[in-house]
């Protein structure tokens, strides 16, 4: 699954266009590398998103095209919040 779509489906980022912009501005990394929106996300990947002075790191637990709001949090596990 594409990174931008995963961020939207998992509700880490509210809209896909915002996820695209975050990737274009090099605010998203996958496994330690700056990732483009078209990057392929797999189970076990670690995604880090920088929001201003904070960073959110999550480990991908599942990949699904359509997920309800209640089940979206089960798609990932937070690994660490960092202050930059």
LUMSEKE-722635 format. One record per atom (N, C-alpha, C): atom name; residue in one letter; x, y, z; chain; residue number from 1. Coordinates in nm, 4 decimals, decimal comma. Atoms other than C-alpha are relative to their C-alpha. Example, Ala and Ser with C-alpha at 12.3 -4.5 7.8 and 13.67 -1.06 7.14 Angstrom:
! LUMSEKE-722635
(N; a; (0,0890; -0,1190; 0,0000); A; 1)
(CA; a; (1,2300; -0,4500; 0,7800); A; 1)
(C; a; (0,0900; 0,1200; 0,0000); A; 1)
(N; s; (-0,0820; -0,1190; -0,0060); A; 2)
(CA; s; (1,3670; -0,1060; 0,7140); A; 2)
(C; s; (-0,0770; 0,1090; 0,0730); A; 2)
***
This chain:
! LUMSEKE-722635
(N; x; (0,0843; -0,1173; 0,0000); A; 1)
(CA; x; (0,0000; 0,0000; 0,0000); A; 1)
(C; x; (0,0892; 0,1240; 0,0000); A; 1)
(N; x; (-0,0741; -0,1258; 0,0041); A; 2)
(CA; x; (0,1204; 0,3522; -0,0736); A; 2)
(C; x; (0,0033; 0,0648; 0,1380); A; 2)
(N; x; (-0,0176; -0,0644; -0,1293); A; 3)
(CA; x; (0,2492; 0,5502; 0,2226); A; 3)
(C; x; (-0,1082; 0,1033; 0,0284); A; 3)
(N; x; (0,1008; -0,1032; -0,0238); A; 4)
(CA; x; (0,0099; 0,8422; 0,1777); A; 4)
(C; x; (-0,1369; -0,0603; 0,0303); A; 4)
(N; x; (0,1284; 0,0652; -0,0260); A; 5)
(CA; x; (-0,2898; 0,6094; 0,1652); A; 5)
(C; x; (-0,0004; -0,0664; 0,1372); A; 5)
(N; x; (-0,0078; 0,0633; -0,1318); A; 6)
(CA; x; (-0,1712; 0,4178; 0,4732); A; 6)
(C; x; (-0,0183; 0,1034; 0,1111); A; 6)
(N; x; (0,0121; -0,1043; -0,1017); A; 7)
(CA; x; (-0,1362; 0,7402; 0,6718); A; 7)
(C; x; (-0,1439; 0,0480; 0,0143); A; 7)
(N; x; (0,1399; -0,0417; -0,0046); A; 8)
(CA; x; (-0,4922; 0,8357; 0,5800); A; 8)
(C; x; (-0,0902; -0,1090; 0,0570); A; 8)
(N; x; (0,0859; 0,1105; -0,0449); A; 9)
(CA; x; (-0,6537; 0,4929; 0,6337); A; 9)
(C; x; (0,0202; -0,0280; 0,1493); A; 9)
(N; x; (-0,0287; 0,0262; -0,1413); A; 10)
(CA; x; (-0,4803; 0,4479; 0,9704); A; 10)
(C; x; (-0,0332; 0,1206; 0,0879); A; 10)
(N; x; (0,0379; -0,1239; -0,0672); A; 11)
(CA; x; (-0,5889; 0,8020; 1,0626); A; 11)
(C; x; (0,1150; 0,0645; 0,0774); A; 11)
(N; x; (-0,1139; -0,0720; -0,0560); A; 12)
(CA; x; (-0,2375; 0,9127; 1,1527); A; 12)
(C; x; (0,0005; 0,1433; -0,0523); A; 12)
(N; x; (0,0180; -0,1313; 0,0608); A; 13)
(CA; x; (-0,2990; 1,2043; 0,9146); A; 13)
(C; x; (-0,1403; 0,0021; -0,0586); A; 13)
(N; x; (0,1432; -0,0052; 0,0298); A; 14)
(CA; x; (-0,6529; 1,3223; 0,8449); A; 14)
(C; x; (-0,0350; -0,0136; -0,1481); A; 14)
(N; x; (0,0320; 0,0034; 0,1425); A; 15)
(CA; x; (-0,6426; 1,3695; 0,4658); A; 15)
(C; x; (0,1202; -0,0457; -0,0811); A; 15)
(N; x; (-0,1069; 0,0527; 0,0846); A; 16)
(CA; x; (-0,4425; 1,2085; 0,1878); A; 16)
(C; x; (0,0831; 0,1122; -0,0603); A; 16)
(N; x; (-0,0766; -0,1119; 0,0556); A; 17)
(CA; x; (-0,3451; 1,5450; 0,0396); A; 17)
(C; x; (0,0980; 0,0551; 0,1028); A; 17)
(N; x; (-0,0893; -0,0458; -0,1066); A; 18)
(CA; x; (-0,1977; 1,6475; 0,3756); A; 18)
(C; x; (0,1144; -0,1001; 0,0169); A; 18)
(N; x; (-0,1036; 0,1033; -0,0073); A; 19)
(CA; x; (-0,0091; 1,3151; 0,3867); A; 19)
(C; x; (0,0998; 0,0168; -0,1151); A; 19)
(N; x; (-0,0873; -0,0261; 0,1145); A; 20)
(CA; x; (0,1281; 1,3889; 0,0377); A; 20)
(C; x; (0,0919; 0,1190; 0,0262); A; 20)
(N; x; (-0,0796; -0,1186; -0,0292); A; 21)
(CA; x; (0,2435; 1,7350; 0,1476); A; 21)
(C; x; (0,1071; -0,0295; 0,1049); A; 21)
(N; x; (-0,0971; 0,0356; -0,1037); A; 22)
(CA; x; (0,4139; 1,5905; 0,4586); A; 22)
(C; x; (0,1158; -0,0786; -0,0615); A; 22)
(N; x; (-0,1047; 0,0772; 0,0677); A; 23)
(CA; x; (0,6036; 1,3447; 0,2381); A; 23)
(C; x; (0,0848; 0,0901; -0,0896); A; 23)
(N; x; (-0,0722; -0,0914; 0,0888); A; 24)
(CA; x; (0,6960; 1,6166; -0,0134); A; 24)
(C; x; (0,0942; 0,0923; 0,0778); A; 24)
(N; x; (-0,0811; -0,0880; -0,0840); A; 25)
(CA; x; (0,8334; 1,8319; 0,2718); A; 25)
(C; x; (0,0987; -0,0769; 0,0872); A; 25)
(N; x; (-0,0957; 0,0879; -0,0673); A; 26)
(CA; x; (1,0467; 1,5399; 0,3975); A; 26)
(C; x; (-0,0241; -0,0084; 0,1502); A; 26)
(N; x; (0,0359; 0,0134; -0,1414); A; 27)
(CA; x; (0,8601; 1,5124; 0,7294); A; 27)
(C; x; (-0,0310; -0,1444; 0,0382); A; 27)
(N; x; (0,0335; 0,1398; -0,0256); A; 28)
(CA; x; (0,7957; 1,1370; 0,6961); A; 28)
(C; x; (0,1185; -0,0877; -0,0386); A; 28)
(N; x; (-0,1043; 0,0969; 0,0304); A; 29)
(CA; x; (1,0555; 0,8611; 0,7176); A; 29)
(C; x; (-0,0551; -0,1403; 0,0212); A; 29)
(N; x; (0,0344; 0,1410; -0,0144); A; 30)
(CA; x; (1,0151; 0,4867; 0,6735); A; 30)
(C; x; (0,1312; -0,0752; 0,0206); A; 30)
(N; x; (-0,1209; 0,0747; -0,0367); A; 31)
(CA; x; (1,2774; 0,2696; 0,8427); A; 31)
(C; x; (0,1250; 0,0880; -0,0054); A; 31)
(N; x; (-0,1144; -0,0899; -0,0080); A; 32)
(CA; x; (1,5033; 0,5724; 0,8905); A; 32)
(C; x; (0,0334; 0,0761; -0,1263); A; 32)
(N; x; (-0,0269; -0,0706; 0,1261); A; 33)
(CA; x; (1,4921; 0,6957; 0,5300); A; 33)
(C; x; (-0,1162; 0,0915; -0,0346); A; 33)
(N; x; (0,1050; -0,0912; 0,0454); A; 34)
(CA; x; (1,3027; 0,9966; 0,3983); A; 34)
(C; x; (-0,0781; -0,0701; -0,1093); A; 34)
(N; x; (0,0844; 0,0773; 0,0918); A; 35)
(CA; x; (1,0067; 0,8518; 0,2098); A; 35)
(C; x; (-0,0870; 0,0900; -0,0850); A; 35)
(N; x; (0,0939; -0,0675; 0,0890); A; 36)
(CA; x; (0,8032; 0,9648; -0,0865); A; 36)
(C; x; (-0,1392; -0,0564; 0,0251); A; 36)
(N; x; (0,1380; 0,0430; -0,0205); A; 37)
(CA; x; (0,4246; 0,9353; -0,0882); A; 37)
(C; x; (-0,0284; -0,1338; -0,0663); A; 37)
(N; x; (0,0229; 0,1246; 0,0724); A; 38)
(CA; x; (0,4481; 0,6436; -0,3312); A; 38)
(C; x; (0,0741; -0,1193; 0,0601); A; 38)
(N; x; (-0,0758; 0,1073; -0,0656); A; 39)
(CA; x; (0,6698; 0,4390; -0,0967); A; 39)
(C; x; (-0,0939; -0,1125; 0,0427); A; 39)
(N; x; (0,0816; 0,1161; -0,0347); A; 40)
(CA; x; (0,5381; 0,0866; -0,0382); A; 40)
(C; x; (0,0152; -0,0305; 0,1488); A; 40)
(N; x; (0,0000; 0,0287; -0,1436); A; 41)
(CA; x; (0,4405; 0,0191; 0,3258); A; 41)
(C; x; (-0,0333; -0,1466; 0,0214); A; 41)
(N; x; (0,0211; 0,1414; -0,0316); A; 42)
(CA; x; (0,4674; -0,3350; 0,4650); A; 42)
(C; x; (-0,0078; -0,0170; 0,1509); A; 42)
(N; x; (0,0062; 0,0315; -0,1424); A; 43)
(CA; x; (0,3992; -0,4967; 0,8017); A; 43)
(C; x; (0,1429; -0,0060; 0,0541); A; 43)
(N; x; (-0,1316; -0,0022; -0,0610); A; 44)
(CA; x; (0,6962; -0,4377; 1,0313); A; 44)
(C; x; (0,0772; 0,1281; -0,0245); A; 44)
(N; x; (-0,0669; -0,1274; 0,0270); A; 45)
(CA; x; (0,7984; -0,1004; 0,8845); A; 45)
(C; x; (-0,0201; 0,0961; 0,1175); A; 45)
(N; x; (0,0101; -0,1045; -0,1021); A; 46)
(CA; x; (0,8655; 0,1865; 1,1267); A; 46)
(C; x; (-0,0119; 0,1337; -0,0716); A; 46)
(N; x; (0,0280; -0,1293; 0,0626); A; 47)
(CA; x; (0,7145; 0,5189; 1,0170); A; 47)
(C; x; (0,0164; 0,1085; 0,1051); A; 47)
(N; x; (-0,0175; -0,1138; -0,0897); A; 48)
(CA; x; (0,8238; 0,8449; 1,1789); A; 48)
(C; x; (-0,0527; 0,1242; -0,0695); A; 48)
(N; x; (0,0599; -0,1225; 0,0540); A; 49)
(CA; x; (0,6241; 1,1636; 1,1255); A; 49)
(C; x; (0,0398; 0,1150; 0,0914); A; 49)
(N; x; (-0,0375; -0,1175; -0,0777); A; 50)
(CA; x; (0,7565; 1,5030; 1,2363); A; 50)
(C; x; (-0,1109; 0,1038; -0,0069); A; 50)
(N; x; (0,1000; -0,1065; -0,0135); A; 51)
(CA; x; (0,4965; 1,7526; 1,3596); A; 51)
(C; x; (0,0650; 0,1138; 0,0776); A; 51)
(N; x; (-0,0647; -0,1115; -0,0688); A; 52)
(CA; x; (0,6829; 2,0753; 1,4376); A; 52)
(C; x; (0,1172; -0,0472; 0,0841); A; 52)
(N; x; (-0,1078; 0,0389; -0,0904); A; 53)
(CA; x; (0,8990; 2,0055; 1,7445); A; 53)
(C; x; (-0,0129; -0,1433; 0,0504); A; 53)
(N; x; (0,0206; 0,1368; -0,0459); A; 54)
(CA; x; (0,7594; 1,6550; 1,8043); A; 54)
(C; x; (0,0059; -0,0981; -0,1159); A; 54)
(N; x; (-0,0015; 0,1057; 0,1007); A; 55)
(CA; x; (0,8001; 1,3282; 1,6211); A; 55)
(C; x; (-0,0764; -0,1194; 0,0549); A; 55)
(N; x; (0,0769; 0,1178; -0,0372); A; 56)
(CA; x; (0,5678; 1,0289; 1,6282); A; 56)
(C; x; (0,0530; -0,1179; -0,0797); A; 56)
(N; x; (-0,0482; 0,1210; 0,0658); A; 57)
(CA; x; (0,7080; 0,6841; 1,5529); A; 57)
(C; x; (-0,0995; -0,1123; 0,0246); A; 57)
(N; x; (0,0929; 0,1122; -0,0111); A; 58)
(CA; x; (0,4805; 0,3904; 1,4813); A; 58)
(C; x; (0,0543; -0,1190; -0,0780); A; 58)
(N; x; (-0,0336; 0,1228; 0,0706); A; 59)
(CA; x; (0,5334; 0,0293; 1,3797); A; 59)
(C; x; (-0,1266; -0,0504; -0,0670); A; 59)
(N; x; (0,1149; 0,0475; 0,0766); A; 60)
(CA; x; (0,3022; -0,1038; 1,1089); A; 60)
(C; x; (-0,0326; -0,1428; 0,0424); A; 60)
(N; x; (0,0442; 0,1330; -0,0410); A; 61)
(CA; x; (0,1015; -0,4014; 1,2394); A; 61)
(C; x; (-0,0859; -0,0678; -0,1058); A; 61)
(N; x; (0,0825; 0,0570; 0,1067); A; 62)
(CA; x; (-0,1421; -0,4476; 0,9510); A; 62)
(C; x; (-0,0212; 0,1043; -0,1087); A; 62)
(N; x; (0,0261; -0,0858; 0,1153); A; 63)
(CA; x; (-0,2213; -0,3076; 0,6083); A; 63)
(C; x; (-0,1346; -0,0425; -0,0569); A; 63)
(N; x; (0,1325; 0,0296; 0,0540); A; 64)
(CA; x; (-0,5827; -0,2849; 0,4889); A; 64)
(C; x; (-0,0514; 0,1226; -0,0755); A; 64)
(N; x; (0,0497; -0,1104; 0,0816); A; 65)
(CA; x; (-0,7617; -0,0764; 0,2259); A; 65)
(C; x; (-0,1104; 0,0793; 0,0680); A; 65)
(N; x; (0,1129; -0,0666; -0,0650); A; 66)
(CA; x; (-1,0770; 0,0018; 0,4238); A; 66)
(C; x; (-0,0089; -0,0461; 0,1448); A; 66)
(N; x; (0,0049; 0,0310; -0,1425); A; 67)
(CA; x; (-1,0865; 0,0211; 0,8022); A; 67)
(C; x; (-0,0927; 0,0999; 0,0665); A; 67)
(N; x; (0,0878; -0,0892; -0,0743); A; 68)
(CA; x; (-1,3489; 0,1628; 1,0353); A; 68)
(C; x; (0,0773; 0,0830; 0,0996); A; 68)
(N; x; (-0,0651; -0,0920; -0,0937); A; 69)
(CA; x; (-1,2708; 0,4419; 1,2756); A; 69)
(C; x; (0,0459; -0,0719; 0,1265); A; 69)
(N; x; (-0,0335; 0,0712; -0,1237); A; 70)
(CA; x; (-1,2722; 0,2075; 1,5761); A; 70)
(C; x; (0,1194; -0,0933; -0,0175); A; 70)
(N; x; (-0,1071; 0,0966; 0,0246); A; 71)
(CA; x; (-1,0260; -0,0358; 1,4131); A; 71)
(C; x; (0,1279; 0,0628; -0,0542); A; 71)
(N; x; (-0,1159; -0,0655; 0,0614); A; 72)
(CA; x; (-0,7836; 0,2213; 1,2692); A; 72)
(C; x; (0,1221; -0,0029; 0,0917); A; 72)
(N; x; (-0,1136; -0,0019; -0,0937); A; 73)
(CA; x; (-0,5676; 0,2345; 1,5832); A; 73)
(C; x; (0,0669; -0,1360; 0,0104); A; 73)
(N; x; (-0,0579; 0,1342; -0,0056); A; 74)
(CA; x; (-0,5105; -0,1425; 1,5597); A; 74)
(C; x; (0,0961; -0,0256; -0,1162); A; 74)
(N; x; (-0,0884; 0,0169; 0,1149); A; 75)
(CA; x; (-0,3169; -0,0920; 1,2345); A; 75)
(C; x; (0,1452; 0,0313; 0,0329); A; 75)
(N; x; (-0,1363; -0,0400; -0,0358); A; 76)
(CA; x; (-0,0106; 0,0452; 1,4155); A; 76)
(C; x; (0,0174; -0,0018; 0,1513); A; 76)
(N; x; (-0,0349; -0,0081; -0,1414); A; 77)
(CA; x; (0,1678; 0,0538; 1,7508); A; 77)
(C; x; (0,1009; 0,1138; 0,0152); A; 77)
(N; x; (-0,0929; -0,1103; -0,0244); A; 78)
(CA; x; (0,3329; 0,3700; 1,8817); A; 78)
(C; x; (0,1255; -0,0540; 0,0657); A; 78)
(N; x; (-0,1250; 0,0476; -0,0558); A; 79)
(CA; x; (0,6991; 0,3070; 1,9503); A; 79)
(C; x; (0,0666; 0,1045; 0,0881); A; 79)
(N; x; (-0,0623; -0,1047; -0,0824); A; 80)
(CA; x; (0,8217; 0,6426; 2,0825); A; 80)
(C; x; (-0,0425; 0,1368; -0,0491); A; 80)
(N; x; (0,0186; -0,1411; 0,0325); A; 81)
(CA; x; (0,7402; 1,0123; 2,0957); A; 81)
(C; x; (0,1302; 0,0696; 0,0324); A; 81)
(N; x; (-0,1258; -0,0706; -0,0202); A; 82)
(CA; x; (1,0466; 1,2276; 2,0534); A; 82)
(C; x; (-0,0219; 0,1486; -0,0108); A; 82)
(N; x; (-0,0016; -0,1450; 0,0146); A; 83)
(CA; x; (1,1004; 1,5950; 2,1068); A; 83)
(C; x; (0,1276; 0,0362; -0,0740); A; 83)
(N; x; (-0,1158; -0,0345; 0,0833); A; 84)
(CA; x; (1,3289; 1,7422; 1,8437); A; 84)
(C; x; (0,0688; 0,1241; 0,0473); A; 84)
***
